[in-house]
């Protein structure tokens, strides 16, 4: 080194050389003016498109800009100030508890739901033959009516049919351990057809119209749920679209299906829901084999059961008020002259 001058250290990024201040010019230093980056195993500089995966190769990437050397150290990034934390401090984290909605009364106004009818059900209604208008006389027996007595398969063909004697079973059918029999007699069999053809054990008159027949039927129904919906499915066929209705309020579901081909028999369902539902966001779908009621939960979560059993309130008679005379003890009159 000439004149005994000390070489200076260049702190430009990517240079790292020592230089003589007398020989420093605008093209002496080849460096990177940008910042280094490390992303997805790649290493490179933000000022140029050169990048690699090897760290040694990254250090040897030649600079992309020429300027004078600089012996001024770059400012170090400020370190975050550590706050003193009390080691005895207990931080309690509680989950956010949603505010429960107020449960409406069971007798709230019901909303008539408008169903969405499937194409298969529409086609079934179009292909269904027109039913003749039935006579309003309830005492008239339709031709072909089967006798209501157990074990009798006679059908009504006119007034002369009632003159024939009815051979029937007054008991009830019993199915136990593979055996099929009537409770009124001891004839037992394992074959179902033989059980149906078993001749009755008593003789009497035919019963064409059963008394106190409420014309209600039982259809199978169940439900399943997700985090946001409860779906109630009623499995039924050949129900009347115009007369079958589904009603709903936030805590009550009421369904009535009418079956014209079964003497207008009805299936009724009236339950109080365990949770609260959004009536406006709920839907009803009618298919050829079932009715699906999709209830939108007003509060997200799981229901442990679908309905709350309805119990009739027990009437308690008020206790009679006790009069003052009943509380006052009876005191015998005392004659003062006897003292």
Backbone bond lengths (Angstrom), bond angles and torsions (degrees), N, CA, C in turn:
res aa  C-N    CA-C-N  psi(-1)  N-CA   C-N-CA  omega(-1)  CA-C   N-CA-C  phi
1 X - - - 1.470 - - 1.516 108.23 -
2 X 1.345 115.42 130.07 1.456 120.50 -176.15 1.522 110.37 -80.68
3 X 1.359 114.99 151.71 1.469 124.73 176.24 1.528 112.38 60.52
4 X 1.325 117.75 9.04 1.467 120.95 175.37 1.508 114.74 65.78
5 X 1.332 118.37 23.43 1.461 120.77 179.37 1.530 109.84 -80.47
6 X 1.332 115.00 146.83 1.463 121.60 179.76 1.521 109.89 -85.22
7 X 1.330 115.87 136.33 1.463 120.38 177.54 1.530 110.15 -76.16
8 X 1.306 114.50 144.85 1.473 120.92 179.70 1.527 110.37 -99.71
9 X 1.328 115.16 151.60 1.472 120.93 179.48 1.529 109.10 -90.75
10 X 1.335 115.77 127.91 1.472 120.58 177.19 1.525 109.04 -86.23
11 X 1.341 115.34 130.68 1.469 120.93 -178.87 1.529 112.65 -106.78
12 X 1.323 117.26 12.64 1.465 118.49 173.73 1.527 109.82 -66.34
13 X 1.338 116.62 143.61 1.460 121.64 -175.42 1.521 110.37 -67.82
14 X 1.318 115.08 129.34 1.447 120.54 178.64 1.513 114.37 87.22
15 X 1.357 118.03 -2.00 1.473 120.62 179.99 1.531 109.76 -99.72
16 X 1.329 117.61 -77.21 1.461 121.63 176.28 1.511 114.87 72.49
17 X 1.339 118.94 13.67 1.470 121.47 -179.36 1.525 110.72 -92.86
18 X 1.342 114.32 163.50 1.461 121.07 172.63 1.524 108.60 -100.71
19 X 1.314 115.99 144.30 1.462 119.08 -172.79 1.528 110.39 -139.76
20 X 1.325 112.54 161.39 1.468 121.57 175.53 1.519 107.48 -96.78
21 X 1.315 116.60 124.76 1.462 120.36 -176.31 1.523 111.99 -62.16
22 X 1.348 117.96 -26.13 1.456 119.77 179.89 1.523 112.09 -75.02
23 X 1.319 115.87 -23.29 1.467 119.85 -178.88 1.533 112.18 -103.07
24 X 1.317 117.44 10.99 1.475 121.63 -177.01 1.521 109.85 -81.63
25 X 1.341 117.14 122.16 1.469 121.56 177.73 1.527 109.44 -135.38
26 X 1.341 116.39 -173.63 1.471 121.24 -174.40 1.520 113.59 -70.02
27 X 1.325 118.40 -11.58 1.459 120.20 -179.44 1.518 112.37 -120.19
28 X 1.320 116.21 17.47 1.466 119.32 -176.74 1.534 111.93 -78.37
29 X 1.336 117.20 -35.76 1.482 121.11 -172.60 1.519 110.19 -107.81
30 X 1.333 115.68 129.82 1.481 122.23 174.52 1.535 107.32 -111.57
31 X 1.314 116.77 109.84 1.470 120.18 -171.59 1.537 110.70 -142.64
32 X 1.341 114.87 -178.68 1.473 122.58 177.85 1.531 108.53 -110.77
33 X 1.325 118.23 117.21 1.468 119.03 178.54 1.536 112.69 -77.21
34 X 1.332 117.55 -16.23 1.471 120.37 -177.98 1.518 112.99 -83.74
35 X 1.351 114.50 -164.42 1.459 121.56 -179.01 1.526 109.54 -111.78
36 X 1.330 117.60 147.66 1.468 119.30 175.64 1.535 110.37 -73.18
37 X 1.330 115.99 148.94 1.465 119.75 176.74 1.525 108.96 -133.98
38 X 1.317 115.14 149.49 1.463 123.29 179.07 1.533 107.13 -133.22
39 X 1.328 116.39 111.03 1.465 120.42 -175.22 1.523 109.75 -148.80
40 X 1.351 116.18 128.27 1.472 122.24 177.90 1.526 111.73 51.96
41 X 1.336 116.08 47.02 1.473 123.93 177.85 1.525 112.95 71.10
42 X 1.340 117.46 -0.76 1.465 119.93 177.20 1.524 109.75 -93.70
43 X 1.345 114.61 147.21 1.458 122.15 178.50 1.517 107.66 -129.49
44 X 1.323 116.99 133.73 1.458 119.65 -177.69 1.510 110.93 -169.12
45 X 1.350 114.48 -170.61 1.463 121.65 -179.58 1.519 108.81 -118.42
46 X 1.335 115.34 144.38 1.462 119.59 -178.00 1.525 112.62 -73.51
47 X 1.347 117.74 -15.53 1.461 120.86 -176.54 1.523 112.76 -87.49
48 X 1.314 118.65 -13.68 1.459 121.00 179.87 1.522 109.38 -143.79
49 X 1.299 116.90 168.73 1.455 122.23 -175.48 1.520 113.54 -90.62
50 X 1.311 117.19 12.08 1.453 120.10 -179.23 1.524 109.57 -82.78
51 X 1.348 116.28 125.88 1.455 120.75 177.54 1.524 109.04 -148.59
52 X 1.324 115.95 158.04 1.456 121.48 -177.96 1.518 108.63 -154.46
53 X 1.338 115.73 175.51 1.461 120.98 178.92 1.520 112.54 -106.36
54 X 1.338 117.71 -16.52 1.465 121.44 -179.69 1.522 109.52 -92.52
55 X 1.340 116.65 132.63 1.456 120.08 -175.45 1.533 111.46 -69.37
56 X 1.341 117.53 -38.17 1.478 120.07 178.65 1.519 110.43 -64.18
57 X 1.312 116.09 -40.25 1.467 119.77 177.52 1.521 110.72 -65.44
58 X 1.338 116.13 -34.53 1.468 120.02 177.39 1.529 110.95 -63.93
59 X 1.341 116.49 -41.63 1.468 119.59 179.68 1.525 112.03 -65.96
60 X 1.326 117.38 -26.33 1.467 121.17 -177.43 1.525 113.29 -94.21
61 X 1.334 117.63 6.85 1.468 119.24 177.65 1.526 108.65 -66.78
62 X 1.313 116.45 124.45 1.461 121.55 -177.10 1.523 110.07 -71.10
63 X 1.334 115.46 143.00 1.452 120.51 -179.30 1.515 112.83 -60.92
64 X 1.338 115.69 160.35 1.457 121.08 -176.91 1.528 112.66 -111.22
65 X 1.333 117.85 -0.69 1.469 121.40 -177.37 1.532 108.99 -136.28
66 X 1.350 115.68 142.39 1.473 121.12 177.39 1.527 109.81 -111.70
67 X 1.334 114.43 137.67 1.471 121.54 176.88 1.526 107.75 -163.64
68 X 1.301 117.29 -168.84 1.462 121.19 177.97 1.518 110.49 -76.49
69 X 1.343 114.93 152.87 1.455 119.90 172.02 1.523 109.52 -67.19
70 X 1.326 115.84 154.26 1.466 120.64 178.84 1.521 108.57 -137.59
71 X 1.346 114.27 129.64 1.462 119.27 178.43 1.535 112.02 -99.96
72 X 1.335 116.10 16.64 1.472 120.53 178.73 1.527 108.27 -92.17
73 X 1.325 115.73 123.76 1.455 120.19 -179.38 1.537 110.26 -71.22
74 X 1.317 117.12 138.34 1.476 119.43 176.72 1.528 110.37 -68.62
75 X 1.315 115.01 152.21 1.462 119.55 -179.55 1.530 109.89 -69.53
76 X 1.304 114.90 135.13 1.457 119.58 176.93 1.529 109.81 -77.72
77 X 1.312 117.08 142.88 1.472 118.96 179.34 1.527 111.18 -63.55
78 X 1.315 114.18 142.57 1.459 119.08 -178.43 1.526 110.20 -69.62
79 X 1.312 114.66 133.88 1.455 119.97 178.02 1.527 109.50 -82.99
80 X 1.319 116.77 140.72 1.476 118.49 179.22 1.523 111.19 -64.31
81 X 1.307 114.11 140.05 1.464 120.04 -179.36 1.529 109.04 -76.35
82 X 1.303 115.35 124.52 1.459 120.19 179.38 1.518 109.71 -79.63
83 X 1.300 115.03 129.53 1.456 119.87 177.76 1.520 109.65 -91.77
84 X 1.307 113.49 140.31 1.460 118.52 178.85 1.527 109.50 -69.47
85 X 1.319 115.10 127.51 1.465 121.13 -178.40 1.514 108.73 -114.36
86 X 1.303 114.46 131.12 1.458 119.79 177.42 1.525 108.94 -74.55
87 X 1.339 116.05 116.51 1.466 119.14 -176.95 1.521 111.68 -68.24
88 X 1.325 117.40 -19.13 1.464 120.74 179.80 1.532 112.35 -88.38
89 X 1.322 116.05 -4.83 1.463 118.89 -178.83 1.528 109.89 -74.64
90 X 1.308 116.53 132.55 1.466 123.19 180.00 1.520 108.26 -107.60
91 X 1.320 115.14 120.06 1.464 120.58 178.47 1.521 107.93 -99.62
92 X 1.304 116.89 116.24 1.463 122.42 -177.92 1.526 109.09 -100.39
93 X 1.321 115.50 123.45 1.463 121.57 179.87 1.522 108.23 -107.48
94 X 1.311 116.60 119.22 1.459 121.83 -179.85 1.521 109.76 -112.43
95 X 1.324 117.32 140.05 1.467 119.10 176.79 1.523 111.09 -68.31
96 X 1.308 114.85 152.70 1.459 119.86 178.80 1.526 108.57 -74.88
97 X 1.303 116.34 118.43 1.464 121.42 -179.06 1.523 108.44 -92.07
98 X 1.345 117.36 115.54 1.464 118.10 179.92 1.524 111.11 -68.49
99 X 1.299 114.89 148.44 1.462 120.30 179.06 1.523 108.73 -76.08
100 X 1.326 116.23 122.91 1.462 120.67 -178.52 1.524 110.41 -68.59
101 X 1.326 115.24 140.11 1.455 119.97 179.48 1.521 110.45 -76.76
102 X 1.318 114.82 151.07 1.460 120.24 178.61 1.524 108.54 -73.36
103 X 1.327 116.67 128.55 1.466 121.14 -177.36 1.527 109.91 -77.68
104 X 1.343 116.98 122.96 1.471 119.39 178.68 1.527 110.66 -69.19
105 X 1.319 117.95 160.39 1.475 120.10 178.05 1.523 111.66 -70.32
106 X 1.326 114.98 156.13 1.465 121.38 -178.97 1.528 111.14 -64.01
107 X 1.319 117.61 -30.56 1.464 122.00 -177.08 1.525 112.64 -87.06
108 X 1.328 118.90 18.75 1.466 120.98 178.09 1.527 110.21 -61.59
109 X 1.343 118.19 154.42 1.475 120.46 -179.53 1.522 111.77 -57.17
110 X 1.337 115.01 138.55 1.457 121.61 -179.01 1.529 109.93 -90.06
111 X 1.325 115.40 146.30 1.463 122.29 177.36 1.520 109.18 -108.81
112 X 1.328 116.61 128.29 1.458 121.22 177.23 1.528 108.61 -76.75
113 X 1.330 116.93 116.74 1.458 121.47 -176.91 1.532 110.53 -80.83
114 X 1.323 115.69 137.42 1.463 121.27 176.83 1.522 108.81 -93.28
115 X 1.339 117.93 114.74 1.473 119.37 -174.77 1.522 112.40 -81.11
116 X 1.330 114.37 156.02 1.459 122.17 169.76 1.530 107.40 -99.90
117 X 1.335 116.61 119.35 1.462 122.46 -173.53 1.524 109.15 -94.40
118 X 1.326 116.20 131.23 1.461 121.24 -179.08 1.527 110.35 -74.07
119 X 1.339 118.37 153.44 1.478 120.75 178.27 1.523 113.05 -60.20
120 X 1.336 118.27 -34.91 1.467 120.27 -179.69 1.523 111.15 -65.48
121 X 1.337 117.39 -36.73 1.464 120.19 178.86 1.526 110.67 -71.31
122 X 1.339 117.52 -37.78 1.465 119.87 176.52 1.521 110.99 -61.39
123 X 1.337 116.92 -41.77 1.458 120.65 178.91 1.519 110.97 -66.41
124 X 1.321 117.03 -36.19 1.462 120.55 178.77 1.522 111.18 -65.56
125 X 1.336 116.85 -38.48 1.464 120.24 179.22 1.523 110.69 -67.75
126 X 1.342 117.27 -37.94 1.463 120.32 179.39 1.526 111.59 -67.00
127 X 1.332 117.02 -35.96 1.463 120.83 -178.55 1.521 113.22 -83.91
128 X 1.325 117.18 -8.28 1.460 120.12 -177.38 1.524 109.75 -75.28
129 X 1.346 118.86 130.47 1.469 120.55 179.84 1.517 111.63 -66.16
130 X 1.314 115.20 149.64 1.463 120.63 -179.40 1.515 110.01 -69.97
131 X 1.322 116.50 129.16 1.456 121.21 -179.46 1.522 109.78 -80.62
132 X 1.333 118.29 134.89 1.464 119.76 177.01 1.520 110.92 -66.50
133 X 1.318 115.16 149.44 1.460 120.44 -179.42 1.519 109.02 -70.54
134 X 1.305 116.21 122.19 1.468 120.70 -176.52 1.515 110.33 -78.31
135 X 1.323 115.39 150.67 1.458 121.18 177.59 1.516 109.20 -73.14
136 X 1.303 116.43 141.39 1.454 120.91 -177.84 1.515 112.91 -79.06
137 X 1.349 118.16 -1.60 1.456 120.66 -179.30 1.524 109.19 -76.53
138 X 1.345 118.98 111.26 1.463 120.08 -176.28 1.520 113.38 -71.72
139 X 1.358 117.68 -18.94 1.462 120.38 -177.61 1.521 112.60 -85.07
140 X 1.312 118.27 -10.56 1.457 120.39 -179.34 1.521 109.54 -78.91
141 X 1.331 115.79 132.37 1.466 121.55 -177.65 1.525 108.33 -95.94
142 X 1.333 118.94 120.32 1.470 120.13 178.28 1.524 110.88 -65.47
143 X 1.322 116.11 144.35 1.459 121.38 177.64 1.527 109.07 -66.61
144 X 1.326 116.17 134.90 1.457 121.37 -178.53 1.514 113.88 97.21
145 X 1.355 117.67 -0.91 1.464 120.70 178.77 1.526 110.15 -66.24
146 X 1.328 117.00 131.91 1.462 122.74 -179.44 1.526 109.33 -83.76
147 X 1.329 115.91 142.43 1.463 121.30 178.06 1.522 109.68 -61.81
148 X 1.329 115.18 137.36 1.460 121.08 -176.19 1.520 113.37 -81.45
149 X 1.333 118.90 -9.80 1.466 121.03 178.13 1.521 110.07 -69.53
150 X 1.333 117.00 141.23 1.451 121.33 -179.27 1.513 112.68 -66.70
151 X 1.328 116.70 132.56 1.452 121.79 178.34 1.506 114.40 86.01
152 X 1.353 118.71 -4.40 1.463 121.89 178.90 1.520 108.53 -103.68
153 X 1.333 115.63 125.73 1.462 120.89 -178.53 1.521 112.43 -108.72
154 X 1.335 117.66 16.08 1.464 120.48 -179.21 1.522 110.02 -69.17
155 X 1.334 116.19 145.08 1.464 122.06 178.77 1.518 109.65 -115.91
156 X 1.320 115.61 148.84 1.468 121.58 -177.44 1.528 109.79 -78.17
157 X 1.348 116.00 123.01 1.460 121.93 179.08 1.521 112.08 -118.92
158 X 1.300 116.96 -1.08 1.460 121.56 -179.15 1.519 109.70 154.09
159 X 1.344 115.42 -179.54 1.466 119.51 -177.25 1.519 112.28 -64.64
160 X 1.345 116.98 -27.50 1.464 118.82 -179.70 1.521 111.89 -69.67
161 X 1.350 117.82 -19.50 1.467 120.02 179.73 1.520 111.00 -67.42
162 X 1.333 117.40 -30.64 1.463 120.53 -178.53 1.516 112.21 -69.53
163 X 1.347 117.23 -19.43 1.467 119.83 179.75 1.521 111.85 -74.53
164 X 1.334 117.32 -20.28 1.463 120.12 179.41 1.521 109.92 -74.46
165 X 1.315 115.76 145.90 1.469 120.02 179.41 1.524 110.19 -75.09
166 X 1.318 114.98 150.92 1.476 122.11 -179.02 1.520 108.83 -108.31
167 X 1.328 116.14 122.63 1.465 121.91 176.05 1.526 106.97 -103.66
168 X 1.316 116.89 114.90 1.459 120.49 -169.69 1.524 110.95 -144.83
169 X 1.329 115.14 176.56 1.467 123.00 175.83 1.529 108.19 -108.52
170 X 1.327 118.54 117.46 1.470 119.55 179.01 1.534 113.09 -75.12
171 X 1.331 117.44 -14.01 1.460 120.46 -177.85 1.520 112.45 -85.31
172 X 1.325 114.84 -160.97 1.466 121.62 -179.28 1.524 108.77 -119.13
173 X 1.342 118.11 150.47 1.467 119.89 177.67 1.524 111.43 -71.88
174 X 1.337 115.84 143.10 1.464 122.15 -179.11 1.525 108.33 -129.05
175 X 1.327 116.08 133.37 1.464 122.88 176.87 1.526 106.91 -123.94
176 X 1.330 116.07 111.77 1.463 120.17 -174.12 1.519 109.68 -145.82
177 X 1.350 115.38 122.65 1.467 123.00 176.47 1.523 112.08 52.33
178 X 1.325 116.23 43.11 1.456 121.46 177.32 1.511 114.50 84.67
179 X 1.327 118.21 -9.99 1.461 121.46 179.48 1.517 110.04 -93.57
180 X 1.339 115.17 145.79 1.461 122.11 179.59 1.520 107.46 -127.57
181 X 1.348 116.51 125.96 1.461 119.82 -177.83 1.519 109.02 -161.77
182 X 1.346 114.30 170.87 1.462 121.75 176.87 1.523 108.90 -100.05
183 X 1.319 115.91 146.13 1.465 119.79 -177.42 1.525 112.55 -70.11
184 X 1.352 116.76 -15.93 1.462 119.76 -176.34 1.526 113.25 -88.33
185 X 1.329 118.52 -13.96 1.461 120.83 -179.98 1.529 109.24 -142.65
186 X 1.325 115.95 168.54 1.456 121.41 -172.13 1.523 113.76 -101.24
187 X 1.327 117.99 12.61 1.456 120.46 179.73 1.528 108.61 -78.32
188 X 1.331 115.81 115.22 1.458 120.98 -176.63 1.522 110.17 -119.30
189 X 1.321 115.82 147.96 1.459 121.39 -179.73 1.520 109.10 -150.47
190 X 1.330 115.22 161.27 1.465 120.66 175.81 1.521 111.72 -104.73
191 X 1.341 117.11 -11.01 1.459 121.37 -179.35 1.524 109.23 -92.98
192 X 1.329 116.39 129.09 1.464 119.94 -175.36 1.529 111.31 -69.68
193 X 1.339 118.01 -38.77 1.468 120.31 179.29 1.523 110.99 -64.62
194 X 1.336 116.18 -38.58 1.465 119.18 177.01 1.521 110.90 -65.12
195 X 1.329 116.44 -34.33 1.465 119.85 177.59 1.529 111.07 -66.41
196 X 1.361 116.66 -41.41 1.460 119.92 179.88 1.522 111.95 -66.44
197 X 1.334 117.39 -33.04 1.467 121.60 -177.78 1.523 112.65 -90.45
198 X 1.318 117.44 6.28 1.463 120.13 -178.85 1.529 110.33 -68.12
199 X 1.328 116.93 127.56 1.463 122.49 -177.09 1.521 109.45 -71.25
200 X 1.337 115.59 141.85 1.452 120.96 -179.18 1.514 113.17 -63.03
201 X 1.326 115.50 164.64 1.460 121.32 -176.88 1.525 112.64 -108.46
202 X 1.335 118.06 -2.96 1.462 121.17 177.39 1.516 109.67 -135.44
203 X 1.341 114.58 160.41 1.462 120.81 -177.94 1.527 108.99 -123.28
204 X 1.335 115.45 136.77 1.456 119.91 -179.19 1.513 110.72 -164.98
205 X 1.331 116.20 -153.53 1.464 122.16 -179.21 1.526 110.41 -99.02
206 X 1.330 114.21 151.26 1.459 119.60 177.30 1.532 110.38 -68.68
207 X 1.324 115.38 147.77 1.469 122.04 174.78 1.523 106.91 -118.87
208 X 1.343 115.10 105.88 1.473 119.40 -176.98 1.526 112.07 -89.84
209 X 1.314 117.12 -33.23 1.470 121.70 -179.71 1.517 107.84 -119.74
210 X 1.309 115.91 120.18 1.457 120.73 -178.89 1.516 109.81 -81.31
211 X 1.320 115.41 129.93 1.459 119.36 -179.61 1.527 110.36 -71.17
212 X 1.336 113.54 149.15 1.472 121.61 178.91 1.528 111.66 57.55
213 X 1.337 115.45 38.86 1.467 120.23 177.56 1.523 108.67 -85.39
214 X 1.325 117.36 107.49 1.465 120.77 -176.09 1.522 112.98 -82.84
215 X 1.349 117.44 -3.48 1.458 122.69 176.79 1.530 112.03 55.25
216 X 1.303 115.64 45.35 1.463 120.71 174.05 1.520 108.75 -114.12
217 X 1.314 115.99 144.44 1.456 121.21 179.33 1.517 108.99 -123.23
218 X 1.321 115.28 161.35 1.457 121.84 178.93 1.523 109.17 -108.75
219 X 1.310 116.54 121.19 1.461 122.16 176.41 1.524 109.04 -110.83
220 X 1.309 115.51 146.72 1.467 119.89 179.07 1.525 110.01 -74.08
221 X 1.315 116.19 137.42 1.461 120.96 177.67 1.523 109.28 -147.63
222 X 1.307 116.18 152.43 1.457 121.76 177.56 1.527 108.63 -153.40
223 X 1.329 115.91 -173.89 1.464 119.52 -178.59 1.521 109.49 -151.52
224 X 1.324 115.12 159.64 1.458 122.55 169.29 1.523 107.56 -143.96
225 X 1.324 116.74 164.26 1.457 119.70 -174.29 1.513 111.35 -141.11
226 X 1.337 113.89 155.89 1.456 123.01 170.74 1.528 107.26 -120.33
227 X 1.322 116.19 -170.80 1.466 118.84 -179.78 1.522 112.00 -67.48
228 X 1.333 117.72 -25.07 1.462 120.53 -174.27 1.524 113.92 -117.99
229 X 1.343 119.50 -14.13 1.459 121.13 -174.94 1.528 111.14 -137.47
230 X 1.327 114.94 155.35 1.465 123.61 168.48 1.522 106.67 -122.44
231 X 1.338 116.92 125.66 1.463 121.84 -176.28 1.528 108.47 -112.02
232 X 1.343 116.18 117.54 1.462 122.95 177.69 1.524 107.89 -102.52
233 X 1.338 116.99 126.68 1.466 122.21 -178.44 1.524 109.16 -116.76
234 X 1.347 116.18 125.55 1.465 123.08 175.15 1.523 106.85 -110.01
235 X 1.333 117.12 117.13 1.459 121.50 -175.74 1.529 109.02 -89.25
236 X 1.337 116.04 113.46 1.460 121.20 -176.65 1.522 109.29 -155.19
237 X 1.348 115.45 152.82 1.459 122.44 178.02 1.525 109.10 -129.19
238 X 1.336 115.11 153.54 1.470 123.17 173.34 1.529 111.50 56.53
239 X 1.313 117.06 41.51 1.463 120.82 173.77 1.528 108.93 -93.30
240 X 1.322 115.75 157.14 1.463 121.54 -176.18 1.529 109.77 -83.67
241 X 1.336 116.01 126.06 1.463 119.74 -178.59 1.522 112.07 -69.96
242 X 1.330 117.03 -38.50 1.460 120.41 -174.41 1.522 112.25 -73.43
243 X 1.330 117.42 -34.57 1.463 120.35 -175.16 1.526 113.35 -96.87
244 X 1.318 118.33 -16.15 1.468 121.02 178.63 1.525 109.15 -81.55
245 X 1.324 116.41 129.19 1.465 121.28 -174.91 1.523 110.02 -130.96
246 X 1.334 114.51 149.79 1.468 123.00 174.04 1.524 106.94 -125.02
247 X 1.339 116.43 124.09 1.457 121.84 179.32 1.527 109.21 -119.26
248 X 1.329 114.87 150.11 1.464 119.20 -173.31 1.514 110.33 -150.53
249 X 1.331 115.26 140.92 1.459 121.63 164.45 1.529 106.97 -133.42
250 X 1.317 120.70 177.09 1.474 119.85 -172.16 1.520 115.51 -56.92
251 X 1.340 119.50 -23.19 1.470 120.41 -176.97 1.524 112.32 -130.09
252 X 1.318 118.26 11.04 1.470 120.02 -175.07 1.522 110.43 -140.23
253 X 1.336 115.66 137.75 1.464 123.03 176.04 1.521 108.32 -122.80
254 X 1.333 115.29 127.34 1.462 120.99 -178.47 1.522 108.53 -132.14
255 X 1.342 116.27 123.77 1.464 121.71 -178.78 1.519 109.38 -129.82
256 X 1.340 115.57 142.30 1.461 122.00 177.26 1.523 107.99 -141.68
257 X 1.335 116.95 113.55 1.462 122.78 178.60 1.526 108.77 -108.96
258 X 1.327 116.55 133.46 1.464 122.93 -177.83 1.524 108.49 -110.48
259 X 1.354 116.08 134.59 1.462 122.34 -177.83 1.532 108.55 -116.71
260 X 1.337 118.46 98.83 1.472 121.06 -176.75 1.520 113.13 -63.53
261 X 1.326 118.23 -34.32 1.457 120.59 -177.02 1.526 112.87 -76.69
262 X 1.331 117.40 -3.28 1.463 121.69 176.02 1.524 109.97 -119.03
263 X 1.348 114.73 46.13 1.470 122.12 178.83 1.522 111.69 57.70
264 X 1.337 115.34 40.45 1.469 122.38 178.83 1.530 112.26 57.64
265 X 1.324 115.92 34.68 1.462 119.59 174.86 1.525 109.43 -66.06
266 X 1.325 116.43 153.96 1.459 121.09 -174.81 1.525 110.69 -126.20
267 X 1.316 114.11 149.57 1.465 121.75 168.72 1.520 107.09 -113.01
268 X 1.335 116.50 126.53 1.458 120.88 -176.21 1.522 110.01 -122.10
269 X 1.321 114.36 138.14 1.464 121.94 177.50 1.519 107.66 -136.96
270 X 1.324 116.29 122.84 1.465 121.42 -179.39 1.525 107.39 -140.78
271 X 1.330 117.05 104.42 1.465 121.18 -174.65 1.523 110.05 -131.44
272 X 1.328 115.00 154.77 1.462 121.84 172.06 1.525 108.16 -97.83
273 X 1.317 116.31 122.63 1.459 121.77 -176.45 1.522 110.68 -74.09
274 X 1.328 115.54 147.12 1.465 119.04 179.68 1.522 111.46 -70.07
275 X 1.330 116.95 -39.16 1.453 120.75 179.98 1.518 111.34 -106.35
276 X 1.324 114.74 -175.75 1.462 121.89 179.43 1.525 108.20 -103.38
277 X 1.332 116.93 137.77 1.460 121.41 -178.81 1.524 109.88 -118.00
278 X 1.326 114.17 156.43 1.464 122.04 175.61 1.524 107.42 -92.84
279 X 1.322 116.61 106.89 1.468 120.97 -174.09 1.523 110.82 -64.71
280 X 1.330 117.77 -41.25 1.466 120.75 -176.25 1.521 112.59 -66.01
281 X 1.343 118.05 -27.14 1.468 121.53 -179.10 1.525 112.62 -97.33
282 X 1.335 118.53 1.02 1.462 122.06 178.99 1.528 109.79 -86.60
283 X 1.350 115.78 157.45 1.462 121.49 -175.55 1.524 110.40 -137.71
284 X 1.348 114.97 156.48 1.464 122.66 176.28 1.520 108.11 -128.36
285 X 1.341 116.19 129.33 1.457 122.21 178.90 1.531 108.15 -120.73
286 X 1.331 116.32 130.53 1.461 121.79 178.51 1.522 109.05 -110.54
287 X 1.336 115.49 121.76 1.457 122.35 178.41 1.529 109.13 -114.97
288 X 1.329 115.83 175.36 1.467 120.37 -178.72 1.522 111.80 -70.05
289 X 1.325 117.93 -23.92 1.466 120.65 -176.18 1.524 113.80 -117.89
290 X 1.330 118.07 -4.13 1.461 118.80 -178.72 1.522 110.53 -164.64
291 X 1.330 114.73 166.16 1.464 123.42 172.11 1.524 106.82 -117.97
292 X 1.318 116.33 125.02 1.467 121.61 -176.59 1.522 109.04 -112.97
293 X 1.339 115.99 123.84 1.463 122.72 -179.12 1.527 107.43 -112.85
294 X 1.326 116.22 112.31 1.464 122.26 -176.77 1.524 108.68 -100.80
295 X 1.327 116.21 105.82 1.459 122.81 -176.49 1.526 109.82 -94.96
296 X 1.325 116.20 127.67 1.476 121.56 178.10 1.524 108.89 -88.47
297 X 1.322 116.44 121.72 1.461 120.53 179.61 1.526 110.05 -68.72
298 X 1.327 116.17 134.33 1.462 120.21 175.44 1.521 110.99 -74.73
299 X 1.334 116.67 -25.98 1.457 122.29 177.66 1.521 108.08 -129.13
300 X 1.328 116.37 127.22 1.464 120.27 -179.68 1.521 110.21 -66.25
301 X 1.311 115.56 142.16 1.464 120.61 -179.44 1.515 110.14 148.36
302 X 1.318 115.74 179.55 1.462 121.73 -177.67 1.522 110.14 -105.05
303 X 1.333 115.56 137.95 1.461 121.46 174.84 1.523 108.41 -92.64
304 X 1.323 117.14 133.14 1.464 120.17 177.47 1.522 111.64 -70.72
305 X 1.319 117.17 -26.26 1.464 122.63 175.99 1.519 108.32 -155.55
306 X 1.326 116.01 168.64 1.460 120.01 -175.18 1.516 112.24 -82.14
307 X 1.318 117.37 -45.42 1.460 120.39 -169.82 1.516 111.93 -123.66
308 X 1.320 114.00 160.23 1.459 122.44 173.24 1.523 107.09 -106.65
309 X 1.334 118.64 122.37 1.473 119.49 -179.42 1.522 110.82 -59.17
310 X 1.330 114.40 133.19 1.460 119.96 178.76 1.519 109.18 -89.33
311 X 1.318 116.71 126.73 1.461 121.96 178.05 1.513 108.47 -117.00
312 X 1.322 114.97 133.42 1.460 118.82 178.77 1.514 109.30 -71.96
313 X 1.315 117.68 134.41 1.464 119.99 -178.64 1.522 111.73 -64.41
314 X 1.313 115.93 137.91 1.460 121.64 179.92 1.521 108.61 -83.34
315 X 1.321 114.63 125.64 1.455 119.26 -179.55 1.522 109.02 -78.00
316 X 1.278 115.16 123.50 1.465 120.78 178.36 1.515 108.79 -107.34
317 X 1.297 115.08 125.41 1.459 119.64 179.84 1.526 109.33 -77.28
318 X 1.327 116.82 131.62 1.469 118.55 179.44 1.520 111.02 -67.67
319 X 1.305 114.02 141.36 1.455 118.77 178.72 1.523 109.57 -71.52
320 X 1.327 117.21 139.35 1.467 118.96 179.60 1.517 110.78 -65.13
321 X 1.317 114.32 142.25 1.467 119.36 179.88 1.519 110.30 -69.03
322 X 1.285 114.51 137.66 1.460 120.13 -179.23 1.524 108.50 -87.07
323 X 1.309 116.33 123.64 1.458 120.74 -178.76 1.516 112.22 -75.74
324 X 1.308 114.52 164.41 1.463 119.51 179.81 1.512 110.49 -65.95
325 X 1.326 115.59 -33.96 1.470 119.03 -178.80 1.513 111.42 -64.41
326 X 1.377 116.81 -30.72 1.461 119.22 -179.75 1.516 111.55 -75.88
327 X 1.326 116.73 -25.10 1.455 119.24 -179.94 1.520 112.09 -84.67
328 X 1.328 117.53 -23.92 1.461 121.00 -177.57 1.522 109.75 -82.36
329 X 1.304 119.51 122.29 1.472 120.68 179.93 1.517 110.75 -66.08
330 X 1.313 113.35 146.15 1.457 119.32 179.00 1.536 109.24 -76.25
331 X 1.352 116.55 126.46 1.475 122.54 -179.74 1.516 108.47 -113.50
332 X 1.328 116.03 124.55 1.465 120.18 179.13 1.529 110.17 -69.87
333 X 1.312 115.08 144.74 1.471 120.18 178.33 1.532 109.88 -71.36
334 X 1.303 117.32 139.39 1.467 123.00 -178.26 1.532 108.50 -118.58
335 X 1.327 115.61 129.70 1.468 120.29 177.76 1.517 108.33 -85.88
336 X 1.339 117.09 120.78 1.459 120.96 -176.92 1.523 112.49 -70.01
337 X 1.339 118.10 -20.06 1.469 119.80 -179.82 1.516 111.93 -69.67
338 X 1.349 116.03 -19.91 1.469 118.59 -179.48 1.514 112.05 -79.53
339 X 1.345 117.84 -11.82 1.464 119.92 -178.30 1.508 111.39 -82.60
